[in-house]
Amino acid sequence: MTESESCFYHITQAGKPARLPTIPAALSAANDGGFIWLDFVRSSPERDRRLKQELTLLVEPLGLHPLAIEDCTDENQIPKIEDFPTNTFVLFNSFRYSEKQLTIGEVDFFIGRNFLVTVSSGEADGARPFGSVERMLDLDLEEVRPGPAFLMHVILDRIVDRKFLAIEALEDELDAAEEKMLADVSGFSPVSLLHLRRDLLALRKSLFHEREILVKICRKDCPFIGESVIFPYRDIYDHLAKSFELTETFREIVTSLVEMYLSIINNRMTRFANEMNSTVRRLTFITTIFMPLTLLAGIGGMSEWTMMTGASNWRIAYPAFIAGLVVLGIVSYYFLKWLEERGRKDDKEIVG
């Protein structure tokens, strides 16, 4: 048997599960005691069309509702639970995180008095979200013998365990992003944080609705899940609640990291702006001192000074002119320095 093909089993209280070749054979075996498990796999659009036809064959004998069958072939559904006269429909999600890519699959359940129908999205390697069917039956046979509710619990338990693995992988990715950001903020790309936040939001949305499903089951709202199996389902609820809390925590960490990144970048830009302001202030200071000196030097260089003092007095007039420029420059320097210090003092008083 390949992992991508559908399989049908008749499970009784004695002996190993008998694999049956066709759906009619499985429906006939249900009359011999025990219960049947019909496991279908979605793998391609062509397979989805054939799957819908196969599930339609179960409308009359098992009472599957056509609307629930439509949900099995629609990937844009949120987790939910719906009760029908002869069965309960449960839509659950499976998670897989590999190569920085989160994949959300779908596992559908129809649970009745003596049957369980599962429809799962095949993964890239063809495997089911809950692992190998044959291996699961070999390892957990005694747990699934009592009835469909026990088999559904084993499958859900495996799916929830794989959810936790995906969440742990996201946690490792988040830790790596945090270390990279703190080590080199300039070379860090916040796009990775945005991707993590998007994945965590998708996880939160799914886990929120799945918790509600388990609440209804543990509240004994499902007529096909007896009181004897409620305690194992409560354990699944605890795992989902823990995963939901971790997802919320990781979302808060991502938000904090984004804020930290923006704060560090903003501080660097502020420091760079302050350095630029200091440079411009120095240049302005120098320019302010030399502007009047340049004006006076220009006037003196065009012989106006000679005309005012007389050409014969240039030996005295020009040294006096230069001395005046020096005195004016020194006075301007200290006056501007005094104004700058006074401005800083006023700023400190305002801040204080």
FIKOL-663094 format. One record per atom (N, C-alpha, C): x, y, z. Coordinates in steps of 0.02 Angstrom, whole numbers, padded with zeros to 5 digits, always signed. Layout:
% residues N
XYZ/...
This chain:
% residues 352
+00042-00060+00000/+00000+00000+00000/+00043+00062+00000/+00030+00109-00044/+00065+00172-00043/+00027+00220+00002/+00064+00269+00029/+00034+00315+00077/-00017+00361+00045/-00016+00367-00021/-00061+00415-00054/-00128+00384-00075/-00139+00319-00063/-00202+00288-00084/-00249+00280-00025/-00314+00278-00041/-00364+00269+00011/-00363+00197+00034/-00386+00187+00097/-00388+00119+00124/-00448+00113+00170/-00473+00052+00175/-00534+00039+00213/-00522-00020+00259/-00542-00013+00322/-00528-00065+00372/-00592-00082+00410/-00594-00146+00430/-00645-00170+00477/-00609-00189+00541/-00627-00155+00595/-00592-00165+00659/-00641-00195+00709/-00622-00252+00737/-00663-00287+00787/-00626-00293+00852/-00659-00321+00902/-00628-00330+00967/-00577-00386+00968/-00577-00429+00918/-00530-00485+00914/-00495-00485+00846/-00432-00503+00847/-00394-00508+00785/-00369-00442+00760/-00332-00445+00705/-00305-00384+00676/-00357-00350+00631/-00350-00285+00620/-00395-00251+00574/-00391-00282+00504/-00448-00294+00475/-00451-00323+00408/-00457-00267+00357/-00409-00266+00311/-00412-00216+00258/-00457-00241+00203/-00503-00198+00180/-00553-00216+00131/-00538-00180+00065/-00554-00211+00009/-00534-00183-00056/-00578-00126-00080/-00642-00126-00063/-00688-00077-00091/-00734-00048-00036/-00767+00006-00054/-00814+00037-00007/-00874-00008+00006/-00904-00040-00045/-00960-00085-00030/-00940-00142+00016/-00880-00169+00008/-00858-00223+00053/-00852-00197+00125/-00829-00136+00133/-00823-00107+00200/-00892-00096+00230/-00939-00071+00191/-01006-00059+00216/-01040-00125+00236/-01027-00177+00198/-01054-00243+00215/-01024-00271+00279/-00958-00258+00289/-00925-00284+00349/-00949-00249+00412/-00976-00188+00405/-01000-00152+00464/-01058-00188+00497/-01093-00232+00461/-01149-00269+00490/-01126-00329+00530/-01061-00344+00528/-01035-00404+00563/-01007-00387+00632/-01021-00328+00657/-00995-00308+00722/-00932-00265+00715/-00910-00236+00771/-00853-00192+00768/-00871-00127+00733/-00822-00097+00701/-00835-00035+00663/-00788-00032+00604/-00803+00011+00556/-00762+00019+00497/-00729+00087+00497/-00671+00089+00465/-00634+00152+00456/-00621+00160+00381/-00649+00213+00353/-00639+00229+00283/-00593+00290+00280/-00533+00280+00254/-00483+00333+00253/-00470+00354+00181/-00485+00417+00166/-00476+00444+00098/-00420+00497+00099/-00387+00506+00042/-00332+00553+00036/-00345+00600-00023/-00335+00664-00010/-00337+00714-00063/-00267+00728-00086/-00254+00722-00151/-00186+00731-00176/-00182+00774-00239/-00236+00780-00276/-00236+00818-00338/-00307+00838-00356/-00316+00888-00400/-00384+00908-00421/-00424+00850-00450/-00390+00808-00489/-00424+00750-00518/-00446+00702-00463/-00401+00692-00414/-00417+00649-00358/-00474+00678-00316/-00477+00744-00311/-00532+00776-00273/-00599+00763-00306/-00602+00764-00371/-00665+00750-00406/-00687+00678-00394/-00640+00633-00397/-00657+00563-00384/-00675+00552-00312/-00641+00589-00267/-00656+00583-00196/-00728+00605-00181/-00749+00659-00213/-00817+00683-00203/-00868+00630-00225/-00853+00596-00279/-00897+00543-00303/-00899+00485-00253/-00841+00468-00226/-00838+00412-00178/-00877+00430-00114/-00868+00492-00090/-00903+00512-00029/-00978+00517-00041/-00998+00534-00102/-01069+00538-00117/-01102+00469-00111/-01063+00416-00124/-01089+00348-00116/-01107+00333-00043/-01079+00372+00003/-01091+00360+00075/-01149+00401+00103/-01180+00443+00060/-01235+00485+00085/-01293+00443+00110/-01312+00393+00072/-01370+00353+00092/-01353+00302+00146/-01300+00262+00139/-01288+00210+00191/-01264+00238+00258/-01224+00292+00258/-01197+00319+00320/-01228+00385+00341/-01267+00416+00296/-01300+00478+00313/-01255+00539+00311/-01200+00537+00270/-01157+00596+00264/-01196+00652+00229/-01188+00712+00256/-01225+00768+00227/-01187+00797+00167/-01222+00813+00112/-01188+00841+00053/-01148+00905+00067/-01173+00947+00112/-01136+01008+00128/-01070+00992+00162/-01069+00942+00205/-01007+00922+00237/-00959+00892+00186/-00985+00856+00137/-00943+00829+00084/-00912+00886+00044/-00951+00939+00031/-00923+00997-00003/-00865+01027+00037/-00872+01030+00102/-00819+01057+00145/-00755+01016+00140/-00762+00951+00128/-00703+00908+00123/-00660+00923+00062/-00691+00951+00011/-00654+00967-00050/-00639+01041-00058/-00654+01080-00005/-00641+01152-00006/-00585+01166+00044/-00530+01194+00020/-00472+01206+00063/-00479+01270+00104/-00528+01312+00090/-00535+01377+00124/-00586+01374+00181/-00581+01321+00221/-00627+01313+00277/-00588+01319+00343/-00622+01344+00394/-00593+01348+00460/-00615+01287+00501/-00575+01268+00551/-00595+01210+00593/-00664+01219+00623/-00703+01166+00623/-00771+01171+00650/-00797+01101+00666/-00854+01099+00701/-00888+01037+00717/-00962+01047+00704/-00993+00998+00669/-01064+01003+00652/-01096+00935+00665/-01153+00936+00697/-01190+00875+00713/-01245+00863+00662/-01250+00800+00640/-01303+00777+00594/-01337+00717+00626/-01395+00697+00601/-01432+00643+00634/-01393+00578+00644/-01352+00558+00595/-01318+00493+00600/-01243+00499+00610/-01217+00561+00613/-01144+00569+00620/-01128+00641+00642/-01067+00650+00661/-01040+00717+00677/-00981+00731+00631/-00982+00790+00601/-00928+00810+00555/-00880+00856+00592/-00816+00840+00589/-00763+00879+00622/-00711+00897+00569/-00696+00961+00564/-00644+00984+00518/-00586+01010+00561/-00528+00980+00550/-00468+00996+00590/-00412+01015+00543/-00362+01050+00570/-00303+01070+00531/-00241+01032+00554/-00196+01021+00507/-00130+00993+00523/-00077+01044+00503/-00023+01047+00542/+00031+01094+00530/+00095+01057+00512/+00134+01089+00468/+00201+01064+00454/+00245+01124+00437/+00302+01129+00471/+00348+01184+00459/+00415+01155+00436/+00431+01170+00374/+00493+01143+00345/+00522+01194+00297/+00588+01205+00303/+00624+01252+00259/+00592+01321+00261/+00578+01344+00322/+00549+01410+00334/+00482+01421+00299/+00446+01366+00289/+00382+01370+00256/+00330+01332+00297/+00277+01366+00316/+00223+01335+00354/+00170+01309+00306/+00154+01245+00314/+00102+01214+00273/+00044+01193+00318/-00014+01217+00302/-00074+01200+00341/-00118+01154+00299/-00126+01094+00323/-00168+01045+00289/-00236+01039+00322/-00275+00992+00299/-00343+00983+00325/-00356+00909+00335/-00387+00892+00391/-00408+00824+00406/-00481+00828+00426/-00524+00792+00390/-00596+00792+00403/-00617+00725+00433/-00664+00728+00479/-00689+00667+00512/-00765+00665+00507/-00791+00606+00491/-00862+00590+00498/-00865+00532+00548/-00890+00545+00608/-00893+00493+00659/-00965+00475+00673/-00979+00411+00670/-01046+00386+00683/-01045+00331+00735/-01099+00294+00741/-01103+00243+00792/-01054+00186+00779/-01047+00165+00717/-01003+00108+00701/-00958+00123+00641/-00941+00186+00631/-00896+00202+00575/-00858+00266+00589/-00801+00271+00557/-00761+00333+00556/-00736+00343+00485/-00752+00401+00457/-00728+00419+00390/-00680+00477+00398/-00620+00469+00370/-00570+00523+00373/-00551+00543+00302/-00542+00608+00293/-00519+00636+00229/-00461+00683+00245/-00402+00667+00221/-00343+00706+00238/-00307+00730+00176/-00274+00787+00182/-00234+00815+00127/-00166+00781+00127/-00148+00749+00073/-00083+00717+00068/-00028+00769+00068/+00028+00756+00103/+00083+00802+00106/+00128+00793+00045/+00182+00833+00042/+00225+00833-00017/+00255+00764-00031/+00270+00727+00023/+00299+00661+00014/+00247+00606+00009/+00183+00626+00006/+00130+00577+00000/+00104+00550+00065/+00136+00567+00121/+00117+00540+00186/+00055+00576+00212/+00020+00543+00258/-00038+00574+00290/-00014+00618+00347/-00055+00667+00367/-00036+00711+00422/-00027+00675+00488/-00058+00617+00495/-00052+00579+00557/-00006+00518+00550/+00033+00516+00495/+00082+00463+00487/+00055+00402+00451/+00093+00349+00454/+00075+00287+00418/+00014+00254+00451/-00035+00235+00410/-00094+00202+00436/-00078+00134+00465/-00039+00095+00428/-00022+00027+00450/+00017+00029+00515/+00065+00075+00521/+00105+00079+00581/+00063+00102+00640/+00017+00148+00627/-00025+00173+00681/-00070+00117+00708/-00097+00077+00664/-00140+00022+00686/-00100-00031+00724/-00038-00042+00702/+00004-00092+00737/+00021-00068+00808/+00038-00003+00814/+00061+00023+00879/+00002+00036+00926/-00054+00060+00900/-00109+00083+00942/-00171+00040+00934/-00163-00022+00916/-00221-00064+00901/-00267-00072+00962/-00237-00085+01020/-00278-00095+01080/-00315-00031+01099/-00287+00026+01083/-00320+00089+01099/-00379+00104+01053/-00376+00080+00991/-00428+00096+00943/-00484+00044+00941/-00473-00015+00970/-00523-00068+00966/-00592-00048+00995/-00595-00011+01051/-00661+00001+01081/-00712+00036+01037/-00690+00076+00988/-00740+00108+00945/-00712+00166+00905/-00754+00196+00862/-00731+00251+00819/-00705+00311+00858/-00736+00325+00916/-00713+00383+00955/-00642+00374+00979/-00622+00313+00995/-00554+00299+01018/-00505+00306+00960/-00525+00282+00901/-00483+00289+00842/-00474+00362+00824/-00528+00400+00828/-00524+00472+00813/-00478+00507+00863/-00480+00485+00926/-00435+00515+00976/-00362+00502+00959/-00346+00440+00938/-00276+00424+00921/-00253+00467+00863/-00295+00475+00812/-00277+00515+00754/-00267+00589+00774/-00314+00616+00812/-00308+00686+00834/-00246+00696+00877/-00231+00648+00919/-00173+00653+00963/-00109+00658+00921/-00105+00618+00868/-00046+00621+00825/-00043+00688+00787/-00100+00712+00765/-00100+00776+00729/-00079+00833+00775/-00104+00833+00837/-00087+00886+00884/-00013+00882+00903/+00014+00821+00910/+00086+00815+00924/+00128+00845+00868/+00107+00835+00806/+00144+00865+00750/+00135+00940+00747/+00078+00965+00772/+00070+01037+00778/+00124+01066+00824/+00135+01032+00879/+00184+01056+00928/+00254+01057+00897/+00270+01007+00855/+00334+01007+00821/+00341+01068+00775/+00288+01085+00741/+00289+01145+00697/+00299+01208+00738/+00266+01211+00796/+00273+01270+00839/+00344+01275+00866/+00374+01218+00884/+00443+01219+00908/+00490+01242+00853/+00477+01221+00791/+00519+01244+00735/+00513+01320+00725/+00452+01346+00733/+00443+01419+00730/+00479+01454+00787/+00480+01422+00845/+00516+01452+00902/+00590+01457+00887/+00619+01403+00859/+00690+01404+00841/+00704+01458+00789/+00658+01465+00741/+00666+01517+00690/+00663+01587+00722/+00620+01595+00771/+00614+01659+00805/+00676+01675+00846/+00704+01625+00880/+00766+01635+00918/+00823+01654+00872/+00827+01620+00814/+00881+01635+00767/+00874+01707+00740/+00813+01728+00726/+00802+01796+00702/+00822+01848+00755/+00806+01833+00818/+00824+01879+00872/+00899+01886+00879/+00934+01828+00877/+01007+01830+00883/+01039+01867+00824/+01013+01856+00765/+01041+01889+00706/+01030+01965+00709/+00972+01985+00734/+00957+02056+00738/+01003+02091+00788/+01013+02059+00846/+01055+02089+00898/+01129+02089+00877/+01150+02039+00836/+01219+02036+00815/+01235+02087+00761/+01188+02098+00715/+01201+02144+00659/+01135+02174+00637/+01118+02231+00666/+01055+02263+00650/+01054+02289+00578/+01111+02314+00556/+01115+02343+00488/+01102+02290+00435/+01128+02229+00446/+01119+02176+00396/+01056+02135+00406/+01017+02151+00457/+00956+02112+00472/+00898+02137+00430/+00860+02089+00404/+00801+02107+00364/+00738+02093+00405/+00697+02143+00419/+00636+02132+00458/+00583+02092+00422/+00595+02076+00358/+00546+02036+00320/+00537+01968+00353/+00591+01939+00380/+00585+01874+00412/+00538+01877+00472/+00539+01932+00509/+00493+01940+00565/+00421+01946+00541/+00411+01979+00486/+00343+01987+00459/+00316+01919+00436/+00360+01877+00407/+00339+01810+00386/+00321+01768+00447/+00361+01773+00500/+00346+01736+00562/+00280+01759+00592/+00268+01823+00591/+00206+01849+00619/+00146+01824+00578/+00154+01821+00513/+00100+01796+00471/+00086+01722+00485/+00139+01682+00493/+00130+01611+00508/+00098+01602+00577/+00121+01640+00625/+00093+01634+00693/+00020+01655+00695/+00002+01704+00654/-00068+01725+00650/-00111+01669+00621/-00085+01635+00571/-00122+01578+00542/-00129+01522+00593/-00076+01509+00631/-00080+01458+00683/-00132+01477+00736/-00130+01539+00757/-00177+01561+00809/-00249+01554+00786/-00262+01573+00724/-00330+01568+00698/-00354+01496+00699/-00311+01449+00678/-00330+01379+00676/-00338+01351+00747/-00290+01365+00791/-00292+01337+00859/-00352+01364+00898/-00371+01426+00885/-00428+01455+00921/-00491+01414+00907/-00504+01399+00844/-00564+01362+00826/-00559+01289+00848/-00499+01261+00845/-00491+01191+00867/-00502+01183+00942/-00483+01232+00980/-00498+01230+01052/-00574+01228+01063/-00610+01266+01023/-00683+01267+01031/-00712+01198+01014/-00682+01164+00965/-00705+01097+00948/-00696+01050+01007/-00637+01052+01037/-00624+01008+01094/-00666+01026+01154/-00682+01090+01163/-00727+01111+01218/-00795+01078+01209/-00821+01079+01149/-00887+01048+01137/-00884+00972+01147/-00830+00940+01126/-00824+00868+01136/-00819+00852+01210/-00777+00889+01246/-00769+00875+01318/-00831+00893+01357/-00874+00935+01329/-00937+00953+01361/-00991+00901+01345/-00972+00848+01308/-01016+00792+01291/-01072+00814+01245/-01057+00863+01201/-01107+00885+01152/-01111+00839+01092/-01059+00797+01082/-01059+00751+01025/-01089+00684+01046/-01144+00664+01017/-01177+00602+01039/-01138+00538+01023/-01089+00543+00979/-01052+00484+00958/-00985+00476+00993/-00971+00520+01040/-00911+00515+01081/-00934+00507+01154/-00927+00446+01178/-00953+00429+01244/-00912+00457+01301/-00941+00450+01361/-00908+00477+01420/-00843+00441+01435/-00838+00377+01416/-00778+00338+01432/-00715+00363+01397/-00723+00402+01343/-00665+00426+01305/-00656+00502+01314/-00696+00532+01355/-00691+00605+01365/-00624+00625+01394/-00598+00586+01442/-00535+00605+01474/-00476+00608+01426/-00469+00560+01379/-00415+00568+01329/-00424+00631+01285/-00486+00648+01270/-00498+00709+01231/-00481+00771+01271/-00489+00768+01336/-00469+00825+01378/-00393+00835+01376/-00357+00779+01370/-00284+00784+01364/-00266+00820+01299/-00301+00805+01245/-00289+00840+01182/-00305+00914+01189/-00359+00929+01225/-00377+00999+01236/-00321+01036+01273/-00291+01003+01323/-00236+01034+01360/-00177+01049+01314/-00162+01003+01269/-00107+01014+01222/-00123+01072+01174/-00185+01075+01152/-00203+01130+01108/-00201+01197+01144/-00223+01197+01207/-00221+01259+01246/-00149+01282+01256/-00104+01234+01269/-00034+01252+01277/-00005+01280+01212/-00022+01248+01156/+00002+01272+01091/-00025+01342+01076/-00088+01354+01094/-00118+01419+01082/-00082+01473+01124/-00068+01457+01187/-00033+01505+01230/+00038+01519+01204/+00072+01467+01180/+00139+01477+01151/+00135+01522+01090/+00085+01510+01049/+00077+01551+00989/+00066+01624+01007/+00024+01637+01057/+00012+01705+01080/+00077+01736+01106/+00116+01697+01145/+00179+01722+01171/+00227+01739+01115/+00232+01696+01065/+00278+01708+01009/+00256+01769+00969/+00191+01779+00962/+00167+01839+00926/+00188+01902+00964/+00183+01901+01029/+00205+01958+01069/+00280+01969+01062/+00318+01914+01060/+00391+01921+01052/+00407+01951+00983/+00372+01929+00931/+00384+01957+00864/+00369+02032+00864/+00313+02051+00896/+00296+02122+00900/+00350+02162+00937/+00375+02132+00992/+00428+02166+01030/+00492+02172+00989/+00508+02120+00950/+00569+02123+00909/+00562+02176+00854/+00503+02180+00824/+00493+02232+00773/+00500+02302+00804/+00471+02311+00863/+00477+02376+00897/+00550+02389+00916/+00586+02337+00938/+00656+02346+00956/+00697+02364+00895/+00683+02331+00839/+00720+02345+00777/+00708+02418+00756/+00645+02439+00757/+00630+02508+00737/+00661+02558+00786/+00662+02540+00850/+00692+02585+00899/+00767+02593+00888/+00801+02536+00875/+00873+02539+00864/+00889+02580+00801/+00851+02567+00747/+00862+02604+00685/+00848+02678+00696/+00795+02693+00734/+00778+02763+00747/+00832+02797+00789/+00860+02761+00838/+00914+02789+00879/+00976+02803+00836/+00990+02757+00790/+01048+02768+00746/+01037+02828+00700/+00977+02834+00675/+00963+02891+00632/+00965+02957+00671/+00941+02954+00733/+00943+03014+00775/+01015+03034+00790/+01056+02983+00805/+01127+02998+00819/+01161+03027+00757/+01145+02998+00699/+01175+03024+00637/+01151+03095+00624/+01086+03108+00638/+01060+03176+00628/+01093+03225+00676/+01105+03203+00738/+01139+03247+00786/+01210+03263+00765/+01244+03212+00737/+01312+03224+00713/+01310+03273+00654/+01262+03265+00610/+01256+03312+00554/+01240+03382+00579/+01197+03387+00629/+01180+03453+00657/+01241+03485+00688/+01283+03445+00723/+01344+03473+00753/+01391+03498+00699/+01398+03461+00645/+01442+03482+00590/+01417+03546+00558/+01351+03548+00545/+01322+03608+00515/+01328+03667+00562/+01320+03655+00628/+01327+03710+00676/+01398+03738+00676/+01447+03694+00673/+01517+03717+00671/+01530+03758+00608/+01506+03732+00551/+01517+03769+00488/+01481+03836+00489/+01421+03838+00518/+01384+03900+00523/+01421+03949+00569/+01449+03922+00623/+01487+03963+00670/+01547+03996+00635/+01584+03955+00597/+01642+03981+00562/+01622+04032+00509/+01568+04016+00472/+01544+04061+00420/+01522+04129+00449/+01488+04126+00506/+01464+04187+00537/+01522+04233+00558/+01577+04202+00581/+01635+04242+00601/+01668+04275+00541/+01676+04236+00486/+01714+04261+00429/+01674+04302+00380/+01609+04302+00385/+01569+04342+00338/+01585+04417+00344/+01582+04448+00403/+01600+04520+00406/+01673+04533+00389/+01717+04485+00408/+01788+04494+00391/+01799+04491+00316/+01763+04447+00284/+01768+04443+00210/+01743+04506+00177/+01688+04534+00204/+01661+04596+00177/+01711+04653+00184/+01738+04660+00243/+01786+04714+00254/+01850+04704+00214/+01873+04640+00210/+01932+04626+00170/+01920+04642+00096/+01860+04629+00073/+01843+04645+00003/+01844+04720-00009/+01818+04756+00039/+01818+04829+00032/+01889+04857+00032/+01929+04833+00078/+01998+04856+00080/+02038+04835+00019/+02021+04778-00011/+02059+04755-00069/+02043+04794-00132/+01987+04832-00131/+01970+04872-00190/+01992+04945-00182/+02038+04956-00137/+02071+05022-00128/+02027+05075-00096/+01967+05055-00073/+01926+05105-00038/+01961+05128+00026/+01995+05082+00057/+02030+05100+00119/+02085+05150+00105/+02120+05141+00050/+02174+05188+00031/+02145+05257+00016/+02087+05256-00017/+02057+05320-00033/+02035+05357+00030/+02013+05318+00081/+01990+05351+00143/+02048+05375+00187/+02104+05340+00185/+02160+05357+00230/+02215+05396+00194/+02212+05397+00129/+02265+05430+00091/+02318+05381+00071/+02342+05389+00008/+02389+05340-00019/+02456+05342+00018/+02473+05400+00045/+02539+05405+00077/+02540+05372+00146/+02482+05354+00174/+02478+05325+00242/+02469+05249+00242/+02484+05217+00185/+02469+05145+00181/+02510+05104+00229/+02571+05128+00249/+02613+05088+00295/+02581+05083+00364/+02541+05133+00381/+02507+05132+00446/+02435+05107+00439/+02403+05128+00384/+02332+05115+00376/+02317+05039+00368/+02358+05006+00327/+02343+04935+00315/+02357+04891+00376/+02414+04901+00412/+02422+04862+00474/+02366+04875+00523/+02343+04940+00527/+02288+04955+00572/+02223+04920+00549/+02214+04916+00483/+02155+04882+00454/+02156+04808+00472/+02216+04777+00464/+02222+04706+00479/+02211+04694+00553/+02240+04737+00596/+02229+04730+00668/+02156+04736+00686/+02121+04782+00652/+02049+04788+00664/+02010+04726+00645/+02031+04694+00589/+01998+04632+00568/+02009+04577+00621/+02070+04573+00647/+02085+04522+00698/+02043+04534+00760/+02040+04597+00783/+02000+04613+00842/+01926+04597+00830/+01900+04615+00771/+01830+04602+00755/+01817+04526+00754/+01864+04487+00726/+01855+04414+00725/+01854+04385+00794/+01901+04409+00838/+01902+04383+00907/+01838+04400+00944/+01815+04463+00938/+01753+04484+00971/+01694+04443+00946/+01690+04433+00880/+01635+04394+00851/+01635+04322+00877/+01696+04293+00882/+01703+04224+00906/+01675+04216+00976/+01698+04259+01021/+01677+04252+01091/+01603+04271+01100/+01579+04318+01060/+01508+04336+01065/+01464+04278+01044/+01482+04246+00987/+01443+04189+00964/+01449+04130+01012/+01508+04122+01041/+01518+04069+01090/+01473+04079+01151/+01467+04141+01171/+01425+04158+01229/+01351+04144+01213/+01331+04163+01152/+01262+04150+01133/+01246+04075+01131/+01294+04034+01106/+01284+03962+01102/+01278+03931+01171/+01322+03950+01217/+01319+03924+01285/+01255+03945+01320/+01235+04005+01308/+01172+04029+01338/+01113+03989+01312/+01113+03974+01247/+01059+03933+01219/+01057+03863+01248/+01116+03832+01258/+01118+03766+01288/+01093+03768+01360/+01111+03821+01396/+01089+03826+01465/+01013+03833+01469/+00984+03872+01424/+00911+03880+01422/+00876+03815+01405/+00907+03775+01359/+00878+03710+01341/+00879+03663+01401/+00933+03663+01440/+00937+03620+01499/+00884+03640+01550/+00873+03705+01559/+00823+03727+01607/+00753+03707+01585/+00740+03708+01519/+00674+03688+01494/+00663+03613+01504/+00716+03573+01490/+00711+03501+01499/+00702+03483+01573/+00742+03519+01616/+00737+03506+01688/+00670+03525+01715/
